[in-house]
Amino acid sequence: MLPLFPSKAFLAPMAGISDPALRLLCRELGAGLVVTELTSIHAIVAKEEQLKKLQKSITDFIAFSEQERPVSIQLFGSDLSLLAKAAKIVEPYFDLIDYNMGCPAPHITCQMAGAALLQNPELTEKIFSTLVKAVKKPVTLKMRAGVDKPTCFQQTAQIAEQCGIQMITLHARTLKQGYSGHADWSLIKELKSLVKIPVVGNGDIQTPEDAKRMMDETGCDYVMIGRAACQNPFLFQQINEYLAKGTYQPITLEQKLSAFFRYLEYAQQYPLKFANIRLQAMNFTKGSPGSKELRLRIGQTRTIEELKNVLDVLNREIVA
Ligand SMILES: Cc1cc2nc3c(=O)[nH]c(=O)nc-3n(C[C@H](O)[C@H](O)[C@H](O)COP(=O)(O)O)c2cc1C
């Protein structure tokens, strides 16, 4: 059974971005579910063997904290026996197991994984049945609409539901689109009419108004937010407020900066790459006054301390 989600707005999995510190911050700011970045089933199985010898667990490889719950782990890869093994390894730690059929990156699609699987219903069926049989935790799916045209998600969704997948997220773009053009929300509406399991709509939500419009126009049960959440993690709080009351509090740059300092505190507890932390700082400060100059200064930092100093200067400028 799916857990009870505390909000209808979820944080999207984003490679290099949805790290444990950002996930925790977004949960604290009202996200109903957070999802790890896509993780290779090959890497999970190989790492687990190494870590076992050192008497450590897989959570030394895939870091997360209890406060993130409900938290989902996203898997990719299509080797059936490794898939079952990897799912069993991560099952004790995560509330849901999500399967990736959306990644358009060539190094993933060339392994017949990610969005490439949308063209392979036979293998997809085996993957879903293998996963659902391997674990007791709910298995969910995140996919794109198709490869060149939005013509694959309908069949994939039906196979998923028949195999016991419990929730489907649709990023309403094709593989070929990458992140260009617009997400076609009418496809989310079509998906909702095809399955009984909950549907999560995803693509191009930037504001609380967008989130509500997606829900109203498509009938989706939940919404998932990626890029806009890394610029404004308060978006979850704002969406929750807007869905409940029809209004929401605007967020100041000062509030955003103080949330980013919290992110930095959390980030120091995990073995994150500094380049990724710096990228988060770039995302957080997008659109702030003097942001061009600020981004240059952020780009020159090499440590968390240096980054904090640059942001402290900005903080003092705002408060003055
Ligand atoms: C930098 C980046 C990394 C991403 N990594 C993943 C991933 O690991 N797994 C996944 O299913 N989708 C991934 N996505 C896609 C997002 O989850 C989401 O579907 C997409 O960004 C559309 O939502 P948005 O318009 O709210 O950003 C990624 C997107 C971005 C921008």
The ligand as a Gaussian input file, in Angstrom:
#p B3LYP/6-31G(d) Opt

LIG

0 1
 C       19.342000      18.159000     -13.787000
 C       18.195000      17.195000     -13.904000
 C       18.371000      15.880000     -13.505000
 C       17.307000      14.975000     -13.627000
 N       17.482000      13.681000     -13.177000
 C       16.425000      12.831000     -13.185000
 C       16.519000      11.544000     -12.581000
 O       17.539000      11.169000     -11.991000
 N       15.441000      10.716000     -12.668000
 C       14.261000      11.115000     -13.280000
 O       13.306000      10.339000     -13.333000
 N       14.143000      12.332000     -13.832000
 C       15.178000      13.199000     -13.769000
 N       15.028000      14.466000     -14.245000
 C       13.702000      14.883000     -14.770000
 C       12.853000      15.512000     -13.642000
 O       12.577000      14.574000     -12.635000
 C       11.525000      16.077000     -14.204000
 O       10.825000      15.009000     -14.785000
 C       11.750000      17.157000     -15.259000
 O       12.716000      18.086000     -14.842000
 C       10.423000      17.897000     -15.572000
 O        9.919000      18.502000     -14.404000
 P       10.101000      20.102000     -14.132000
 O        9.575000      20.823000     -15.331000
 O        9.321000      20.361000     -12.875000
 O       11.581000      20.343000     -13.958000
 C       16.066000      15.389000     -14.150000
 C       15.906000      16.715000     -14.552000
 C       16.938000      17.621000     -14.420000
 C       16.717000      19.060000     -14.834000

